[in-house]
Amino acid sequence: MLTHLVTPLLMCIGMGLAYLGAFAHPAPHHLPVAVVGSSRSAQLLAQSINDKAGGDLEVRTVAHRSTAVDQLKRQDIFGAYVPKGDGSGKRHGDAGDGNGRARVSGNAGATGDAGATGDGRSAGDARSVGAGNAATPELLVATAASDTSASVVQKIFTPLAAQQGAPLKVTDVAPTADDDPTGQGIFFLLVAISIGSYASVAVIGGAGAVLPIRLRAALAVGTSFVVSLIGAAFAGRVFHLVDHGLWGLWGMAWLYSAGILLIGTGLHTFLKRWTTLGVMALFVMLNFTSSGGIFRPEMQNGFFAALHSFWNGAGFVEGVRSHVYFDGYGLSGHVWTLALWLVVGVLMVGVAALAERRRRSAEAEAAANAAAVAAAAVAATVPEPAPKPVRGPVDDGVEEELEEAVGV
């Protein structure tokens, strides 16, 4: 029994190392932000912030506010500071998101709706308060990219606004859905889809082990279809995590789930009872922590930041964000990430099929050899019956002579 406790203990160690290693001490690492302005003072401000940050930030200057908005929507930066009195950009016509809405707050940390709601109008239909030169310092953020990153940027720039003697006004150029104010609902959707996928691996691999692997693979694909539908229902009608783009979300959920199920089905051929630990390491410990759903890679250490660039959980989270909130910018790359993981799953099933075929051939050959050895052993231990004597013509003649002699 003690040997069976090894698996949960290893899970405990793995989860502790992964979650605490990824989330325990979040801090910016080369987090890209911008200072809006083309004047000498804007450049000096950017350089001063860079020097004080000591590598935590990467501060650049952009000439116009509209340029900063565009970079926020491409997730090239995660905050843009417009100093008080800057006249480098218009104060209206560039604060909206792809759905024609923006959120503006008069103080850091408070948000409220400003501008028109989404009705198919362009970003130019949403206006932030004021026009001309900035009457108060303004910080542009994109909460849909990462609520935690936006909060960190606010903490960085709020003291600068205080030095200018004015409260910091925060404008959210890419707000999330009303029922998902932090944008982290996508991450928890990832958790639900992942659990439905890797838990099904244990059933398909264990209870279905007697089935041919092609049938197990078909079960995996069918299960992923059901899991993705459940995920889409959660995101749409149940919790309203997204207000548009639900079919695209469903497609990415299916790619993600199918990849996990096929990889797990293939791994079961080799790992057997260790499969659960293996898929948890791949799709929980390393996956959730590097997905960017809670902290983006710029807020994590180098290991998890590197995983974010190609792991399937990051592909799903960033793909949904891009599809729903950023007009599909960078979406193709995230879809390719999910597709490549699906290809890995197909290849894993193929390798497992070859391994099982060779295993069956080896078992059949071993059985045949064992039967031959057993037959030889039986033949060697059981004595052959003695042959009956064969009478010849000479023996018959001798017997006749004896009979005649006795008769005489």
Phi and psi in degrees as a GROMACS rama.xvg file:
@    title "Ramachandran Plot"
@    xaxis  label "Phi"
@    yaxis  label "Psi"
@TYPE xy
-60.9243  -32.9351  LEU-2
-64.5949  -29.7597  THR-3
-72.6588  -17.8164  HIS-4
-77.983  -11.3259  LEU-5
-61.9438  -41.9083  VAL-6
-61.9664  -52.6634  THR-7
-63.6409  -32.5441  PRO-8
-67.49  -39.9661  LEU-9
-65.5594  -36.347  LEU-10
-61.9988  -42.6959  MET-11
-60.822  -46.2743  CYS-12
-64.2935  -45.2597  ILE-13
-63.7977  -43.9796  GLY-14
-65.121  -40.61  MET-15
-63.0905  -46.4248  GLY-16
-63.4827  -42.6288  LEU-17
-70.2182  -52.5571  ALA-18
-70.2638  -44.1266  TYR-19
-71.5565  -35.5283  LEU-20
-65.7471  -30.9673  GLY-21
-91.6992  -33.956  ALA-22
-115.239  -12.5237  PHE-23
-68.1255  -38.2007  ALA-24
-130.483  68.3464  HIS-25
-68.6909  135.624  PRO-26
-156.62  145.598  ALA-27
-66.3769  138.359  PRO-28
-129.195  102.804  HIS-29
55.2948  43.368  HIS-30
-70.0164  119.649  LEU-31
-78.7107  125.5  PRO-32
-135.918  173.515  VAL-33
-139.988  153.058  ALA-34
-112.292  126.144  VAL-35
-85.666  127.341  VAL-36
145.442  148.486  GLY-37
-112.272  3.14833  SER-38
-79.3953  168.423  SER-39
-63.4585  -36.7401  ARG-40
-65.1156  -37.229  SER-41
-65.3984  -40.4846  ALA-42
-66.545  -40.5591  GLN-43
-65.4705  -38.2639  LEU-44
-63.371  -44.3287  LEU-45
-62.2712  -43.439  ALA-46
-65.0193  -38.6811  GLN-47
-64.3188  -43.0594  SER-48
-63.8525  -41.6922  ILE-49
-59.5303  -44.8472  ASN-50
-64.5644  -41.3686  ASP-51
-72.9868  -29.944  LYS-52
-70.614  -29.2894  ALA-53
62.2533  39.1002  GLY-54
95.2645  -9.1631  GLY-55
-70.1591  -32.4782  ASP-56
-121.143  155.876  LEU-57
-121.331  99.7681  GLU-58
-97.9093  128.535  VAL-59
-123.594  166.83  ARG-60
-111.773  141.171  THR-61
-124.747  143.001  VAL-62
-71.542  -34.7166  ALA-63
-128.389  151.196  HIS-64
-62.8622  -39.0758  ARG-65
-62.8188  -34.5079  SER-66
-65.2504  -40.5369  THR-67
-63.292  -40.3484  ALA-68
-61.773  -44.4972  VAL-69
-60.6427  -42.3752  ASP-70
-68.4827  -34.04  GLN-71
-63.9037  -40.2708  LEU-72
-74.2642  -18.5544  LYS-73
-93.4761  -0.314998  ARG-74
57.9506  32.3092  GLN-75
-78.7922  -28.8498  ASP-76
-133.696  165.627  ILE-77
-126.005  13.2285  PHE-78
-176.841  145.201  GLY-79
-138.45  123.309  ALA-80
-99.7919  123.16  TYR-81
-104.395  106.033  VAL-82
-64.5401  158.548  PRO-83
-63.1878  133.468  LYS-84
81.733  4.98451  GLY-85
-73.858  134.928  ASP-86
-115.717  26.7249  GLY-87
-86.8074  -8.74482  SER-88
-152.358  156.136  GLY-89
-70.5617  152.325  LYS-90
-96.9039  9.3922  ARG-91
-145.39  161.237  HIS-92
84.1277  5.35156  GLY-93
-144.031  19.1161  ASP-94
-104.131  -3.31681  ALA-95
-83.5767  171.172  GLY-96
-103.751  -172.01  ASP-97
-64.0579  -14.8038  GLY-98
-102.71  11.559  ASN-99
73.5552  40.2969  GLY-100
-146.813  156.37  ARG-101
-146.88  160.596  ALA-102
-120.133  134.38  ARG-103
-127.829  137.702  VAL-104
-124.661  147.256  SER-105
-78.9855  -22.3452  GLY-106
-132.936  153.767  ASN-107
-61.2725  134.324  ALA-108
92.269  -12.2235  GLY-109
-110.481  137.304  ALA-110
-127.796  151.548  THR-111
-157.694  158.018  GLY-112
-74.3448  139.936  ASP-113
-143.873  136.375  ALA-114
95.3115  -173.582  GLY-115
-84.2956  151.762  ALA-116
-82.9883  166.29  THR-117
-65.4448  122.578  GLY-118
-145.533  30.0555  ASP-119
89.3276  -1.91551  GLY-120
-78.7208  160.759  ARG-121
-77.1853  172.918  SER-122
-63.3731  -24.3131  ALA-123
-69.5635  -11.0181  GLY-124
-80.6909  -16.9879  ASP-125
-94.3946  135.804  ALA-126
-127.326  139.046  ARG-127
-91.0939  163.879  SER-128
-68.9585  137.628  VAL-129
96.1173  166.379  GLY-130
-154.354  161.472  ALA-131
77.8176  -138.946  GLY-132
-73.4792  150.779  ASN-133
-69.7539  122.736  ALA-134
-79.376  -29.901  ALA-135
-135.08  156.015  THR-136
-60.5753  144.536  PRO-137
-131.766  140.978  GLU-138
-117.785  124.546  LEU-139
-96.8757  129.337  LEU-140
-134.841  168.765  VAL-141
-131.638  92.468  ALA-142
-60.6443  -32.0832  THR-143
-63.1162  -26.328  ALA-144
-73.1812  -39.5884  ALA-145
-179.014  116.884  SER-146
-66.3101  -37.4365  ASP-147
-67.7037  -39.3815  THR-148
-64.6943  -40.619  SER-149
-62.3505  -38.7175  ALA-150
-66.0774  -40.4628  SER-151
-64.0854  -42.0693  VAL-152
-63.0734  -39.7478  VAL-153
-61.3383  -41.6709  GLN-154
-64.6851  -30.4687  LYS-155
-73.5484  -42.8164  ILE-156
-94.3267  -14.094  PHE-157
-59.4863  -43.0366  THR-158
-61.9078  -32.6375  PRO-159
-64.0248  -41.3074  LEU-160
-64.8385  -37.7162  ALA-161
-63.3645  -34.3302  ALA-162
-65.8238  -26.255  GLN-163
-87.3151  2.10356  GLN-164
72.427  30.0332  GLY-165
-146.337  149.415  ALA-166
-69.7014  150.005  PRO-167
-84.4155  124.865  LEU-168
-94.2821  127.305  LYS-169
-106.809  125.239  VAL-170
-114.929  121.516  THR-171
-93.638  107.926  ASP-172
-84.9566  -10.3242  VAL-173
-141.83  74.6719  ALA-174
-73.6773  157.943  PRO-175
-85.3102  178.767  THR-176
-63.7969  150.885  ALA-177
-59.1194  -34.0342  ASP-178
-89.0651  4.66459  ASP-179
-137.723  67.4843  ASP-180
-61.8824  -29.1122  PRO-181
-91.7965  -12.9041  THR-182
76.3793  2.04164  GLY-183
-86.2072  -2.93869  GLN-184
-60.9056  -30.7963  GLY-185
-63.7566  -38.9108  ILE-186
-64.0189  -44.2912  PHE-187
-71.2072  -26.2506  PHE-188
-65.1193  -40.9998  LEU-189
-57.4275  -42.5183  LEU-190
-61.1049  -46.0687  VAL-191
-62.7314  -45.5609  ALA-192
-65.6954  -38.185  ILE-193
-64.7147  -45.1625  SER-194
-64.1864  -43.3047  ILE-195
-60.2411  -31.5662  GLY-196
-80.0207  -54.2389  SER-197
-75.2438  -25.008  TYR-198
-68.7382  -32.5342  ALA-199
-69.3325  -24.5004  SER-200
-60.2519  -41.8841  VAL-201
-62.4523  -37.4399  ALA-202
-71.069  -47.6059  VAL-203
-65.2965  -41.6985  ILE-204
-74.7413  -34.2117  GLY-205
-85.0101  -66.1608  GLY-206
-66.6657  -28.5717  ALA-207
-97.7321  15.7846  GLY-208
-62.6372  -27.22  ALA-209
-76.9914  -12.7667  VAL-210
-81.6389  152.824  LEU-211
-60.662  150.91  PRO-212
-66.2014  -26.4884  ILE-213
-65.8056  -34.1438  ARG-214
-72.5158  -36.8572  LEU-215
-65.0626  -39.1569  ARG-216
-64.7305  -40.0006  ALA-217
-63.9232  -39.2791  ALA-218
-62.9787  -38.468  LEU-219
-63.0812  -44.7601  ALA-220
-65.0171  -42.8248  VAL-221
-63.986  -39.9598  GLY-222
-64.6864  -39.8367  THR-223
-62.6626  -34.2897  SER-224
-62.9646  -44.5651  PHE-225
-66.4606  -44.1019  VAL-226
-60.7151  -42.3312  VAL-227
-66.0732  -35.8592  SER-228
-65.2316  -40.5734  LEU-229
-61.8899  -43.7599  ILE-230
-61.1289  -42.7619  GLY-231
-64.6805  -36.2193  ALA-232
-65.321  -41.618  ALA-233
-60.96  -44.8992  PHE-234
-69.7553  -28.2818  ALA-235
-100.099  -92.3557  GLY-236
-67.428  -30.9821  ARG-237
-79.6533  -54.9172  VAL-238
-116.214  -5.91502  PHE-239
55.077  45.8025  HIS-240
-69.0357  -27.7593  LEU-241
-129.292  149.612  VAL-242
-107.975  1.84099  ASP-243
-164.822  169.501  HIS-244
73.1167  27.4412  GLY-245
-68.3325  -36.499  LEU-246
-65.6305  -38.6943  TRP-247
-64.278  -40.4484  GLY-248
-60.5155  -43.0521  LEU-249
-60.8322  -42.436  TRP-250
-61.165  -42.9815  GLY-251
-68.1419  -35.0666  MET-252
-63.9193  -38.8958  ALA-253
-67.1616  -45.0577  TRP-254
-57.3952  -44.9526  LEU-255
-64.111  -49.5971  TYR-256
-65.7043  -42.4903  SER-257
-62.9339  -38.989  ALA-258
-61.0279  -45.2492  GLY-259
-63.0689  -47.1786  ILE-260
-65.3013  -40.9089  LEU-261
-70.6694  -40.686  LEU-262
-62.6915  -45.1564  ILE-263
-64.1372  -39.499  GLY-264
-63.001  -41.2477  THR-265
-68.1451  -40.1043  GLY-266
-65.255  -30.284  LEU-267
-60.3938  -29.9629  HIS-268
-60.289  -33.3923  THR-269
-100.737  -36.6578  PHE-270
-91.3348  -23.6802  LEU-271
54.7805  -118.841  LYS-272
-72.3781  -10.8851  ARG-273
-89.0482  3.84973  TRP-274
-62.5635  -42.3808  THR-275
-58.3448  -44.5906  THR-276
-63.2783  -39.9367  LEU-277
-64.2945  -46.8401  GLY-278
-71.238  -30.0136  VAL-279
-67.0015  -38.6091  MET-280
-63.5877  -41.7731  ALA-281
-74.6833  -44.5845  LEU-282
-112.42  6.37412  PHE-283
-125.37  -64.5976  VAL-284
-59.6042  -50.4513  MET-285
-88.4096  -22.527  LEU-286
-83.9908  -55.7734  ASN-287
-61.8884  -39.6509  PHE-288
-70.589  -24.6985  THR-289
-105.488  4.83808  SER-290
-73.0226  -21.7849  SER-291
82.1074  8.29275  GLY-292
-72.2892  -31.6215  GLY-293
-103.106  -56.6799  ILE-294
-122.663  131.301  PHE-295
-69.414  163.426  ARG-296
-59.2912  -26.2027  PRO-297
-68.8583  -11.1971  GLU-298
-107.02  8.40055  MET-299
-124.346  171.671  GLN-300
-74.5466  173.296  ASN-301
-62.3673  -32.9324  GLY-302
-63.9018  -53.7681  PHE-303
-72.1614  -29.759  PHE-304
-64.4079  -37.059  ALA-305
-68.5438  -41.0753  ALA-306
-60.9753  -34.2485  LEU-307
-58.0406  -26.971  HIS-308
-74.0928  -17.2446  SER-309
-144.624  -1.50398  PHE-310
-76.991  153.098  TRP-311
-72.03  -31.6308  ASN-312
-63.7755  -40.7462  GLY-313
-64.6617  -36.8825  ALA-314
-61.0603  -39.5671  GLY-315
-70.8387  -50.942  PHE-316
-62.2657  -49.1291  VAL-317
-69.6303  -32.2766  GLU-318
-65.6399  -43.4354  GLY-319
-65.1378  -42.9865  VAL-320
-58.2927  -47.2366  ARG-321
-62.4028  -42.7289  SER-322
-68.1816  -40.8804  HIS-323
-88.2557  -39.1629  VAL-324
-113.596  -17.9049  TYR-325
-124.458  31.6033  PHE-326
54.4573  30.7217  ASP-327
78.1018  11.0139  GLY-328
-67.3828  124.677  TYR-329
75.9246  6.82533  GLY-330
-63.8768  -40.0444  LEU-331
-58.9771  -39.9187  SER-332
-63.0184  -39.8233  GLY-333
-70.6086  -36.9914  HIS-334
-66.0946  -39.1537  VAL-335
-62.1325  -37.4639  TRP-336
-59.67  -46.8328  THR-337
-64.868  -39.658  LEU-338
-65.3285  -38.5513  ALA-339
-66.7023  -37.0233  LEU-340
-65.6961  -34.9714  TRP-341
-65.1613  -40.9917  LEU-342
-61.5627  -41.3223  VAL-343
-59.1368  -40.0492  VAL-344
-62.8135  -43.1464  GLY-345
-62.8446  -43.7127  VAL-346
-63.7321  -39.1973  LEU-347
-62.8685  -40.9895  MET-348
-64.3542  -40.3113  VAL-349
-62.5172  -43.1717  GLY-350
-63.7622  -40.8139  VAL-351
-63.2869  -39.3477  ALA-352
-62.8435  -43.0554  ALA-353
-63.2034  -42.6342  LEU-354
-63.7512  -41.3467  ALA-355
-68.4444  -36.1214  GLU-356
-64.5576  -44.7602  ARG-357
-65.1642  -36.7982  ARG-358
-65.1219  -42.1846  ARG-359
-64.973  -40.918  ARG-360
-63.2724  -42.4849  SER-361
-65.7342  -38.8266  ALA-362
-66.9392  -40.4627  GLU-363
-65.1888  -41.6017  ALA-364
-65.7349  -40.1754  GLU-365
-64.9504  -39.8569  ALA-366
-63.898  -41.9227  ALA-367
-64.2047  -42.9419  ALA-368
-63.7791  -40.4698  ASN-369
-63.2433  -39.7483  ALA-370
-63.8746  -40.1084  ALA-371
-66.0456  -41.8332  ALA-372
-64.2829  -41.2669  VAL-373
-63.0492  -41.9375  ALA-374
-63.251  -41.2057  ALA-375
-64.6751  -38.7356  ALA-376
-65.0482  -42.4657  ALA-377
-62.2234  -42.4064  VAL-378
-65.1174  -32.3141  ALA-379
-77.2241  -26.6173  ALA-380
-96.0406  -21.8945  THR-381
-95.9115  119.148  VAL-382
-69.377  148.621  PRO-383
-80.2503  144.105  GLU-384
-63.1764  141.402  PRO-385
-68.7478  138.057  ALA-386
-72.9984  145.191  PRO-387
-72.9288  145.549  LYS-388
-68.5701  143.533  PRO-389
-105.474  124.845  VAL-390
-85.0805  136.993  ARG-391
-108.982  176.283  GLY-392
-63.6075  -29.8345  PRO-393
-68.942  -42.8571  VAL-394
-62.9625  -38.6369  ASP-395
-63.3317  -40.5451  ASP-396
-65.7934  -40.9521  GLY-397
-63.1885  -41.1996  VAL-398
-65.0463  -37.3448  GLU-399
-65.3843  -39.3472  GLU-400
-64.3267  -40.6503  GLU-401
-62.4802  -42.0656  LEU-402
-62.5887  -40.6461  GLU-403
-65.4004  -38.5164  GLU-404
-65.8256  -41.5098  ALA-405
-65.6226  -39.5951  VAL-406
-63.9717  -35.2617  GLY-407
